[in-house]
Amino acid sequence: MRAKSLVFISLAGFGFALWLARGGETPHGPAGPSTPAEAATAVSGTGVGGNGARSFFGFASAGATATAPAAAVRKLDPRGERFRKRVDDQIPIRLYSEASHCYKGGGGVDERLDLSYHIRVRDGAVSITGITTSETTLKDSSIERCVRDRLLAMSWRDEELPDFEEDDDLFMRIGGWRAYLANAEDDDNIGG
């Protein structure tokens, strides 16, 4: 019974994380087939007027992406709530998670590293530069160097973000890194 509960909680957490990664909104697309004939057409990818671009659940199928023209991605409004959520919540979570890989154990849970950084987005390419230490109580200076190196090496694509540059802060604690690593280990053990 306990294993079932852990699996359920893990799946619920994964679903929540996926929802957050999508910007916290429900997908905008077809709700799915409403008749058995539409379901068969969606699963097979054929049918009158169908090009096989959507599966039963409304997501693009692998074969359809090569033939379907790429739809223009709608950029987030810099004054909007989804933009602020992405920049103020989701990007720092991504950076915190990346920094947690530098922690190899030891230290007190309240030891911390406070950084300032510059985020730059150009044509969907996100990069982090200008990392400076605001304050640190870390006893192991190699962790600070590792964090700085990993964050400076980070880059990813986010087609929804408009071009912008901004300075921001990231406050990290060893206790928080332990939680990230514990969750990552739990996720690795679920499948096997």
Backbone bond lengths (Angstrom), bond angles and torsions (degrees), N, CA, C in turn:
res aa  C-N    CA-C-N  psi(-1)  N-CA   C-N-CA  omega(-1)  CA-C   N-CA-C  phi
1 M - - - 1.448 - - 1.525 110.40 -
2 R 1.337 116.58 -38.98 1.458 120.39 -179.15 1.524 110.46 -65.60
3 A 1.341 116.85 -39.23 1.464 120.43 179.20 1.527 110.74 -63.85
4 K 1.331 116.75 -39.63 1.468 120.12 178.22 1.524 110.69 -63.27
5 S 1.322 115.62 -40.42 1.465 120.04 178.60 1.519 111.19 -63.78
6 L 1.332 116.55 -43.59 1.461 120.22 178.82 1.528 111.56 -63.39
7 V 1.341 116.19 -41.15 1.465 119.36 178.29 1.521 110.12 -64.04
8 F 1.333 116.88 -43.36 1.463 120.06 179.52 1.521 111.30 -62.27
9 I 1.329 116.28 -45.33 1.467 120.42 179.95 1.525 110.12 -63.51
10 S 1.333 116.84 -40.50 1.462 120.35 179.06 1.525 111.32 -64.17
11 L 1.332 116.22 -44.06 1.468 119.45 178.96 1.526 110.97 -65.58
12 A 1.320 116.63 -39.59 1.469 119.67 177.73 1.525 110.04 -64.22
13 G 1.321 117.11 -41.47 1.466 120.87 177.58 1.514 111.66 -63.92
14 F 1.332 116.65 -41.58 1.464 119.98 177.77 1.527 110.33 -62.76
15 G 1.324 116.23 -42.71 1.468 119.70 178.18 1.519 111.70 -61.94
16 F 1.316 116.07 -41.45 1.465 120.29 178.78 1.528 110.47 -65.28
17 A 1.345 116.82 -42.72 1.465 120.45 178.72 1.524 110.51 -62.74
18 L 1.328 116.71 -40.65 1.463 120.31 177.55 1.522 110.64 -63.71
19 W 1.326 116.30 -41.36 1.463 120.44 178.21 1.530 110.21 -61.88
20 L 1.341 117.21 -42.98 1.464 120.63 177.55 1.519 111.45 -64.05
21 A 1.330 116.53 -40.76 1.456 120.29 -179.40 1.526 111.46 -63.35
22 R 1.318 117.01 -30.10 1.462 121.37 179.15 1.524 111.37 -82.01
23 G 1.319 117.45 1.57 1.462 120.52 177.73 1.506 113.04 98.35
24 G 1.327 118.16 7.48 1.452 121.25 175.92 1.512 114.82 78.93
25 E 1.306 116.76 13.99 1.460 119.41 178.70 1.506 109.73 -120.38
26 T 1.331 115.35 157.34 1.447 119.22 177.01 1.519 109.30 -74.22
27 P 1.345 118.08 151.20 1.456 119.55 -179.15 1.522 111.26 -64.42
28 H 1.317 115.20 144.87 1.457 121.01 177.58 1.520 107.27 -100.94
29 G 1.260 117.67 103.91 1.458 120.94 -179.39 1.512 108.25 -173.94
30 P 1.315 115.65 -174.77 1.454 118.23 179.97 1.520 110.45 -60.83
31 A 1.301 116.09 143.34 1.456 120.86 -178.88 1.510 111.23 -76.20
32 G 1.309 118.23 -7.02 1.455 121.61 -178.99 1.516 109.42 114.03
33 P 1.326 116.61 172.43 1.450 120.37 -177.55 1.524 111.32 -69.18
34 S 1.325 115.42 144.75 1.455 119.19 -179.01 1.519 112.11 -106.25
35 T 1.331 118.17 -11.95 1.463 121.45 178.17 1.515 108.92 -127.55
36 P 1.350 117.57 159.47 1.461 119.84 177.77 1.536 112.45 -59.49
37 A 1.332 117.23 -34.24 1.469 120.16 178.97 1.526 110.85 -65.91
38 E 1.351 117.01 -41.55 1.467 120.06 177.62 1.517 110.40 -65.92
39 A 1.332 117.51 -36.38 1.467 120.77 178.40 1.512 110.51 -64.00
40 A 1.343 117.19 -44.28 1.464 120.42 178.87 1.519 110.49 -63.57
41 T 1.320 116.93 -40.40 1.458 120.56 178.60 1.517 110.58 -65.01
42 A 1.329 117.02 -41.76 1.466 120.44 -179.00 1.519 111.23 -65.81
43 V 1.348 117.25 -40.06 1.457 120.42 -179.08 1.515 110.92 -70.07
44 S 1.345 117.24 -42.87 1.465 119.65 -177.58 1.511 111.98 -79.29
45 G 1.341 117.72 -23.35 1.455 121.12 -179.61 1.509 112.76 79.24
46 T 1.333 116.65 16.43 1.460 120.64 179.58 1.505 108.83 -125.52
47 G 1.298 115.84 177.49 1.452 119.65 176.63 1.511 110.06 133.39
48 V 1.322 116.34 172.13 1.447 121.69 -178.24 1.507 109.24 -66.01
49 G 1.323 116.26 121.55 1.458 121.27 178.22 1.513 113.40 73.91
50 G 1.328 118.95 0.20 1.461 121.16 -178.97 1.513 111.46 -91.48
51 N 1.273 117.98 140.02 1.459 121.28 177.56 1.514 110.97 -110.39
52 G 1.331 118.12 6.49 1.455 121.43 178.70 1.518 113.31 74.48
53 A 1.325 117.37 17.73 1.462 120.19 -174.72 1.522 112.94 -76.58
54 R 1.304 118.89 -18.96 1.462 120.25 -177.56 1.528 109.37 -125.27
55 S 1.316 115.90 142.89 1.451 121.58 176.75 1.523 109.07 -88.46
56 F 1.307 116.02 -174.27 1.453 122.47 -179.42 1.525 111.55 -56.90
57 F 1.343 118.22 -36.09 1.451 121.66 -176.21 1.520 113.14 -91.13
58 G 1.325 118.65 4.28 1.452 121.31 176.32 1.510 114.43 90.09
59 F 1.351 118.37 4.78 1.457 121.36 178.43 1.516 109.41 -96.40
60 A 1.321 116.66 151.29 1.452 120.72 -179.63 1.516 109.91 -64.87
61 S 1.332 116.04 137.38 1.459 120.59 177.03 1.521 109.32 -82.89
62 A 1.319 116.51 161.54 1.463 121.16 -175.34 1.520 111.81 -62.09
63 G 1.325 118.10 -42.26 1.465 120.81 -178.23 1.518 112.49 -70.65
64 A 1.303 116.93 -27.54 1.455 120.59 -176.19 1.516 112.14 -73.17
65 T 1.311 117.78 -26.98 1.452 119.45 -175.65 1.518 111.90 -68.69
66 A 1.316 117.80 -27.42 1.460 120.20 -178.89 1.526 111.47 -75.77
67 T 1.334 117.39 -29.86 1.453 119.75 -175.57 1.516 113.33 -101.32
68 A 1.324 117.30 -26.22 1.456 119.89 -177.92 1.527 109.78 -79.24
69 P 1.327 117.57 139.45 1.468 119.05 177.17 1.521 110.07 -66.91
70 A 1.310 115.95 144.35 1.461 120.84 -178.97 1.525 109.71 -70.21
71 A 1.313 115.17 127.29 1.461 120.32 177.59 1.530 108.75 -78.96
72 A 1.302 115.71 144.16 1.457 120.18 178.53 1.528 109.13 -67.08
73 V 1.315 116.08 131.83 1.455 121.06 179.49 1.519 108.60 -81.85
74 R 1.299 115.08 132.64 1.457 120.58 -179.89 1.526 109.01 -81.71
75 K 1.309 116.66 124.85 1.463 122.51 -179.13 1.521 110.27 -76.68
76 L 1.324 115.23 146.32 1.457 120.53 176.24 1.525 109.88 -70.81
77 D 1.308 115.65 144.83 1.460 121.78 177.16 1.528 108.36 -75.53
78 P 1.343 118.65 121.89 1.472 120.85 -178.75 1.523 113.82 -59.67
79 R 1.325 117.61 -18.27 1.466 120.53 177.66 1.523 111.57 -95.01
80 G 1.343 116.55 -2.34 1.461 120.48 -174.06 1.519 114.47 -88.62
81 E 1.313 114.29 164.58 1.457 121.96 -178.63 1.530 111.78 -67.95
82 R 1.328 117.93 -39.44 1.475 120.03 -179.47 1.526 110.94 -64.52
83 F 1.318 117.58 -37.73 1.466 120.98 177.34 1.528 109.76 -63.50
84 R 1.316 117.29 -48.64 1.469 120.89 -179.22 1.524 110.71 -62.43
85 K 1.322 116.71 -40.60 1.470 120.36 178.76 1.520 110.10 -61.53
86 R 1.309 116.90 -42.57 1.466 120.84 -179.97 1.521 110.60 -64.41
87 V 1.335 117.29 -47.72 1.467 121.60 -175.21 1.526 111.90 -75.28
88 D 1.322 117.56 -41.22 1.465 120.60 -174.21 1.526 114.18 -88.30
89 D 1.334 117.84 -22.71 1.461 120.49 -176.54 1.529 112.77 -115.56
90 Q 1.322 116.58 -57.09 1.456 120.32 -171.10 1.528 113.66 -71.99
91 I 1.310 118.52 -40.76 1.469 120.27 179.22 1.523 110.79 -66.86
92 P 1.342 120.44 -45.97 1.471 118.60 175.69 1.536 113.20 -60.18
93 I 1.321 118.19 -35.06 1.467 120.86 176.36 1.523 109.84 -62.74
94 R 1.322 116.76 -41.67 1.469 120.80 178.10 1.529 110.24 -62.84
95 L 1.334 117.16 -43.51 1.461 120.95 179.90 1.525 110.65 -66.16
96 Y 1.322 117.71 -42.35 1.462 122.66 179.33 1.529 110.12 -60.79
97 S 1.324 115.25 -43.83 1.459 120.33 179.06 1.522 111.01 -62.04
98 E 1.308 117.30 -44.08 1.466 121.14 178.50 1.526 110.58 -63.51
99 A 1.314 117.59 -41.83 1.463 121.58 -179.87 1.525 111.44 -65.66
100 S 1.326 117.59 -29.40 1.465 120.55 -177.65 1.528 111.99 -63.42
101 H 1.312 117.85 -21.79 1.467 120.86 179.20 1.526 112.27 -68.80
102 C 1.302 117.90 -16.02 1.464 121.29 178.29 1.522 111.92 -80.53
103 Y 1.305 117.02 -18.55 1.461 120.88 -177.87 1.526 109.36 -81.83
104 K 1.322 116.49 123.83 1.466 121.42 -177.89 1.525 112.09 -116.20
105 G 1.298 117.67 12.00 1.462 121.21 178.56 1.513 111.58 114.44
106 G 1.338 114.21 165.16 1.459 120.24 178.98 1.518 112.07 84.31
107 G 1.311 114.22 -176.63 1.464 119.74 178.99 1.511 112.12 74.55
108 G 1.311 114.62 163.33 1.462 120.70 178.83 1.517 110.98 -87.85
109 V 1.324 116.71 148.24 1.463 121.05 -176.78 1.523 112.77 -60.67
110 D 1.337 117.06 -25.09 1.459 119.58 -177.89 1.529 113.88 -93.63
111 E 1.329 117.73 -0.80 1.465 118.76 174.20 1.523 107.19 -63.69
112 R 1.318 116.22 140.49 1.465 118.08 -174.29 1.525 111.80 -140.18
113 L 1.325 112.66 163.41 1.452 121.77 176.05 1.522 106.94 -136.51
114 D 1.329 116.72 117.94 1.461 121.99 179.57 1.526 107.93 -108.96
115 L 1.337 115.59 123.08 1.462 121.20 -177.47 1.515 111.07 -120.78
116 S 1.321 115.64 152.96 1.461 122.93 166.81 1.516 105.84 -112.40
117 Y 1.318 116.79 145.00 1.463 120.28 -179.44 1.520 110.03 -146.74
118 H 1.305 114.70 164.65 1.456 122.44 178.02 1.521 107.01 -115.98
119 I 1.325 116.90 124.62 1.459 121.04 178.00 1.522 108.10 -104.17
120 R 1.310 115.33 138.69 1.464 121.09 -178.65 1.519 108.57 -133.37
121 V 1.340 116.62 130.07 1.458 122.13 176.48 1.524 107.58 -123.86
122 R 1.333 115.66 123.87 1.469 122.47 176.36 1.516 108.18 -135.85
123 D 1.326 116.70 120.26 1.467 122.60 178.85 1.525 112.00 51.83
124 G 1.325 117.60 39.78 1.455 122.65 177.35 1.520 114.69 85.60
125 A 1.333 118.70 -7.97 1.463 122.05 179.08 1.522 109.05 -89.12
126 V 1.333 116.41 122.03 1.455 122.44 -177.72 1.526 108.55 -105.23
127 S 1.325 116.46 131.14 1.465 120.54 176.93 1.521 109.57 -139.92
128 I 1.326 114.27 156.58 1.458 122.73 -179.47 1.522 107.81 -116.15
129 T 1.332 116.74 130.15 1.467 121.23 178.99 1.528 108.61 -138.15
130 G 1.313 115.90 178.86 1.463 121.82 171.78 1.509 114.61 56.23
131 I 1.320 118.30 42.33 1.461 120.52 -179.61 1.523 109.56 -77.94
132 T 1.322 115.32 126.19 1.461 121.19 175.61 1.528 108.51 -130.78
133 T 1.308 115.64 148.94 1.463 120.99 178.72 1.523 108.86 -86.99
134 S 1.313 115.95 120.99 1.463 121.41 176.58 1.520 110.18 -81.57
135 E 1.343 115.28 -44.23 1.456 120.95 179.40 1.519 107.93 -162.12
136 T 1.315 116.78 146.70 1.452 120.92 175.88 1.519 110.24 -145.85
137 T 1.324 114.94 142.89 1.459 121.12 172.07 1.527 109.30 -121.10
138 L 1.341 117.06 13.65 1.457 121.03 179.78 1.523 110.09 -67.33
139 K 1.300 115.83 133.01 1.461 120.33 177.39 1.531 110.98 -82.60
140 D 1.333 117.05 -24.31 1.464 122.99 -179.42 1.537 108.70 -102.26
141 S 1.322 116.41 104.06 1.469 120.31 -176.78 1.530 112.39 -70.22
142 S 1.336 118.09 -17.73 1.470 119.45 178.73 1.530 110.60 -67.61
143 I 1.323 117.88 -28.07 1.471 120.55 177.20 1.520 109.38 -65.50
144 E 1.320 117.07 -44.29 1.468 120.72 179.57 1.528 110.83 -60.79
145 R 1.341 117.04 -44.76 1.469 120.00 178.64 1.520 111.36 -62.44
146 C 1.322 116.16 -42.70 1.465 120.85 178.97 1.526 111.04 -61.10
147 V 1.329 117.07 -46.43 1.471 121.55 -179.96 1.524 110.09 -59.16
148 R 1.324 116.66 -48.18 1.465 120.60 -179.48 1.531 110.58 -59.37
149 D 1.331 116.87 -45.75 1.466 120.94 -178.97 1.524 111.93 -63.62
150 R 1.330 116.19 -43.77 1.475 119.55 -178.96 1.529 111.46 -65.55
151 L 1.331 116.51 -42.01 1.466 119.02 -178.97 1.525 111.29 -69.06
152 L 1.322 116.84 -38.66 1.470 119.24 177.86 1.527 111.74 -66.64
153 A 1.321 117.23 -28.94 1.465 121.28 -179.85 1.530 112.05 -81.05
154 M 1.315 117.00 -12.38 1.469 120.42 -177.69 1.521 111.69 -71.52
155 S 1.308 113.94 140.22 1.466 121.32 167.47 1.520 106.06 -159.00
156 W 1.290 115.94 147.15 1.452 121.09 178.80 1.508 108.54 -155.33
157 R 1.315 115.39 172.78 1.458 120.67 -179.77 1.527 109.21 -109.96
158 D 1.313 114.64 138.58 1.451 122.21 173.74 1.523 106.11 -142.93
159 E 1.297 114.95 94.29 1.471 120.80 -173.80 1.523 112.89 -65.99
160 E 1.333 118.22 -19.61 1.460 120.42 -179.70 1.525 113.08 -79.41
161 L 1.331 117.77 -20.24 1.464 119.74 -178.31 1.526 110.66 -78.86
162 P 1.318 116.64 131.15 1.471 119.37 174.35 1.525 109.56 -74.68
163 D 1.313 117.14 166.20 1.461 121.03 176.55 1.525 109.02 -63.86
164 F 1.321 116.43 129.32 1.456 120.70 175.85 1.523 109.38 -165.80
165 E 1.322 115.23 164.95 1.455 123.17 173.15 1.516 107.35 -136.39
166 E 1.349 115.49 143.94 1.458 119.19 -176.32 1.523 109.35 -160.13
167 D 1.312 116.23 147.10 1.459 121.92 173.16 1.518 108.24 -95.81
168 D 1.329 115.41 142.67 1.463 119.20 -179.38 1.528 109.27 -148.89
169 D 1.320 116.33 174.11 1.459 122.83 -179.20 1.523 109.60 -121.81
170 L 1.336 115.13 153.41 1.456 122.22 177.28 1.525 107.79 -136.78
171 F 1.322 116.73 119.35 1.453 122.54 -178.63 1.522 108.25 -109.95
172 M 1.340 116.63 118.67 1.461 121.70 -174.71 1.519 110.53 -124.52
173 R 1.347 114.86 144.83 1.457 121.61 176.26 1.512 109.33 -126.16
174 I 1.322 116.61 150.10 1.467 120.76 177.43 1.527 109.86 -58.32
175 G 1.329 117.50 -39.01 1.459 120.37 177.89 1.522 112.09 -58.39
176 G 1.318 117.11 -36.94 1.467 121.10 177.18 1.522 111.70 -69.27
177 W 1.329 116.82 -38.58 1.467 119.85 177.83 1.521 110.25 -64.22
178 R 1.326 116.48 -40.34 1.467 119.75 178.04 1.519 110.75 -58.99
179 A 1.333 116.75 -41.46 1.461 120.52 179.51 1.528 110.90 -64.06
180 Y 1.331 117.75 -42.89 1.466 120.38 177.94 1.519 111.09 -60.55
181 L 1.321 116.36 -46.23 1.461 120.01 -177.97 1.523 111.23 -67.44
182 A 1.326 118.30 -37.27 1.463 121.11 177.77 1.521 110.10 -63.94
183 N 1.333 117.42 -41.51 1.462 120.42 178.15 1.513 111.09 -65.79
184 A 1.329 118.00 -38.78 1.463 121.01 178.93 1.519 110.46 -64.99
185 E 1.340 117.97 -40.34 1.464 121.04 177.76 1.516 110.80 -65.47
186 D 1.333 118.66 -40.64 1.458 121.80 177.73 1.516 110.63 -62.06
187 D 1.340 117.33 -41.66 1.459 121.12 178.93 1.522 110.57 -63.93
188 D 1.349 118.22 -38.47 1.455 121.70 179.56 1.518 111.49 -67.37
189 N 1.332 118.31 -32.11 1.462 121.57 -176.59 1.508 113.44 -84.33
190 I 1.306 119.97 -12.79 1.469 122.19 -177.74 1.528 110.38 -66.72
191 G 1.320 116.96 -43.29 1.458 119.93 -175.32 1.510 113.89 -74.61
192 G 1.304 120.45 -16.89 1.462 118.16 -175.83 1.436 109.56 -157.94
